[in-house]
Amino acid sequence: MTNSIREIPLTESFLVIGSNTTENHPVIGSMIKNEVINKGKKLVVVDPRKIELAKHADVFLQIKPGTNVAILNGFAHVLIKENLYDKEFVKERCEGFDEMAKTLEKYTPEHVAKICGLDDPSKIVEAARIFAASKPMALYYCMGITQFKSGVNGVKCCANLQMLLGNLGIPGGGVNPLRGQNNVQGACDMGALNAVYPAYQPVANEENQKKFKEAWKTPLELSIKPGLTIVESLNAAIAGDVKALYVFGENPVMSDPNQHHVIEALEHAEFVVVQDIVLTETAALADVVLPGRAFIEKEGTASNTERRVQPMHKVVEPLKGTQDDWWIIMQIANRMGASWDYTCAKDIFEEVRKVTPSYAGITYERLEKELIQWPCPNEQHPGTQYLHKEKFNRGLGLMSAIEFTPPAEDVDPEYPMILTTGRILQHFHTGTMTRNSRILDEIAPEGFVELHSNDASNYNVSDGEVVSISTRRGSVRMKARVTDKPKPNVVFMPFHFVEAAANKLTIDALDPTCKIPEYKVCACKIEKVNA
Amino acid sequence: MNKIQLTIDGVEVTGTQGQTILEIARDNGFDIPTLCYHPSISKTGACRLCIVRVNGNMIKASCTEPAAEGAKIITEDAEIAGLRKGILEMLLAEGDHNCLYCEENGNCELQALCYRYGAENPAADFPKNKRQIDVTSSKGLRRNENRCVLCGRCVKACAEIQVQNVWQFDGRGSHACLTSDMFEKLGDSSCVQCGQCVQICPTGALSFQTVLGRGPEWELKKESSICIYCGVGCKIDFYTNKQGQLVKAIGNPDGPNKGHLCVKGRFGFDFVQGDKRITSPLIKRNGKFEEASWDEALDYVSKRFSEIKQASGPDSIMAFSSAKCTNEENYLMQKFMRAVVGTNNVDHCARL
């Protein structure tokens, strides 16, 4: 998030796009609901499903999955055409406006409504006018923006819109991606990414290479070649180029697209090590399983969606037979020639501070008594509540001319419907934790496919009946939940349930820039299963 | 903000225009009892336990009364203490407040206040309205309205914090009670089981279903951590009993969540002490996992990694790091791959 959770009361209007906030980030969802329902703030929701927030929205735009770029361009088109954008902000702080405006010309509300499958183009105009009239507007998005072949473009369009409105660098505004895992922000900050060292310092840069070689005192030449992303590495395993996989606290069999392909990759690899707390679907396929520790059995820090670094404490005694995860990694490293001598998580954090400029001022002692959000370059620095104040990182904010491109797979007579996937309130990701938590699994014990009532009657399916959903990659059976939540011709499936694994069906088409898979849209067909 | 000066129990204090007497008193360390008041919800002014004497003769509810410049406040005298005791005894008479078998024994604000004011269950037989007891319909929450003091905190928590509006008052006078969406059973309502009403309830009227262990409040140990689920980063106080079992999760007011949790943060932690955990390294031999010692497993893993690196180069090894693990662990994993294996093949589920 460019901005902070505690700024939600300062926001006058919200655009929630591609985020089922009340189920996936419920505490923020409730804070937004409080502003909208109890304080009369404005809300625009863009989503293929009539999610809970949609019921409270001033404008709800139920778009076809995969058409975010079009709708965001549509808003920008209206703001420029009606002269409602922040001319001063655009002139002083941004570049690329003219080219962007030229591209936006054709994204008229009528044209956009057609792409997005909307009946009423005037709603696009209404939404844009709300943003202009009720400032600051805060844009909240989640995987419903990013998990597309056009994911990066979707994010750029979010930035375009907020620059046009002058909603960046001010409290209560911002482009606010809601991060889906408790430390996904931190894992990125720490350089657990294929192309960057900690604090996003590119590996393909000789100065960084030198800097880290010195900091890490390694005899090895650090590689300057960016590595593979997860999905790429699975392809490389099948091709025989990747031979060993070290899987730490992840469950790719359940979480990655096209499950069949993932299993094939794991079987192809010569040697697979899984370090986890339970025998996950992935661990079952491993050669060695190393029992790590759960979050409340260990010390460390995590960085949340608003860049706030927080201490995690040991609450319970670790289970006998398990080891601290950092200790396990250190033991393997030392057996392979390293001579690391960390004695606790804090030792590691002290090193993190030295090589991660945005974390340099953060200490364990400060975290116990202060609220600190990175960047925090030195111990006197209070941290940063919101980014891009007065100046963007790159200087001027870059407005991009982005064209709408359709998803990888379109519907056809054989696969006439669209499948989209996501999470539900009671479960998390692959269910490793929530499905092993009694109350949560009792509330939501089984998977389902959500089907619009029109489609249900077309296929003669009633609520609770078993259907089969198939795509070009696989087929699963589960109960139908007949509602008016999804857009007609769109079905939704949660991906938590191994019995009805949504990722047997999803497509592994990737965004060309950031390699994110297109989980949110693929073509499918539905058949009633006669019991 | 205009500053105002007033006197509380003879001490000169400063507050801000618009603050209530209670807020200024608490900011300055004066202990005025309350039941319906809670800092995370709007003011109710229902229980009247927070009454104070203002300028000699007026008795006001301090939780709703704005403080005035120059006011002289007495937080307690014999008359006020007597009134408070009377209010508490009426509350006792109305319900079934037997601490012997109550889960909230030791964590009950009503119990603490009765003890403080010497309030006792009145000897006279008062007609009791039997209210709803529903301890099974909801998977996460238990409700025993015989312990309810109708303070309205749960109604406000649901309306203002979770913003689900499940709890409402129903009936009038001595027939007043709570209703969940007008349904008799909480389990039939639209409750999302965030448990905020339980967290804020001053008595044992609302409590959590037990997940792992139980224990009397005074034996529980508290330690904070950060929720393991989504990226909001809710700060949670976890309570463990004498046996070391997890008992409950309470939202910490200093976190980004300001004390609030969702159903996952509230109830999604028993996997830690569940029976599915792996407790020994496992090595697969002839298609079957066999338990191994740590030394054996670590030797084997490092030997195989070294062999594969030797034979096929560092880029033939790939690590999946984890957004469920700490900064320190992620840092070490990428350092291991880059500085020890010699490849940039490290990624995690940021995109997944």
Interface residues (C-beta under 8 A of the other chain):
Chain A: I5 R6 N24 H25 P26 V27 I28 S30 K33 N34 I37 N38 T146 Q147 L178 R179 G180 Q181 N182 N183 V184 Q185 G186 A187 C188 D189 M190 G191 A192 L193 N194 A195 Y197 P198 V203 F212 W216 T218 L220 E221 L222 S223 K225 P226 G227 L228 T229 I230 V231 S233 A236 A237 D241 V242 K243 A244 L245 Y246 V247 F248 G249 E250 P252 S255 D256 E270 F271 V273 D276 I277 V278 L279 A283 A286 D287 V288 V289 L290 P291 A294 F295 I296 E297 K298 E299 G300 T301 A302 S303 N304 T305 E306 R308 V309 Q310 P311 M312 H313 K314 V315 V316 E317 L319 K320 G321 T322 Q323 D325 W326 I328 I329 M330 Q331 I332 A333 R335 M336 G337 A338 Y342 A345 I348 F349 E351 V352 L371 L425 Q426 H427 F428 T432 M433 T434 N436 S437 R438 I439 L440 E442 I443 C514 K515 I516 P517 Y519
Chain B: K139 G140 A159 E160 I161 Q162 V163 Q164 V192 Q193 C194 Q209 V211 E223 S224 S225 I226 C227 I228 Y229 C230 G231 V232 G233 C234 K235 F238 T240 G244 Q245 L246 D254 G255 P256 N257 H260 L261 C262 V263 K264 G265 F267 G268 F269 D270 F271 V272 Q273 G274 K276 R277 I278 T279 S280 P281 L282 I283 K284 F289 W294 A297 L298 D299 Y300 V301 S302 K303 R304 F305 S306 I308 S312 P314 D315 S316 I317 M318 A319 F320 S321 S322 A323 K324 C325 T326 N327 E328 E329 N330 Y331 L332 M333 Q334 K335 F336 M337 R338 A339 V340 V341 G342 T343 N344 N345 V346 D347 H348 C349 A350 R351 L352
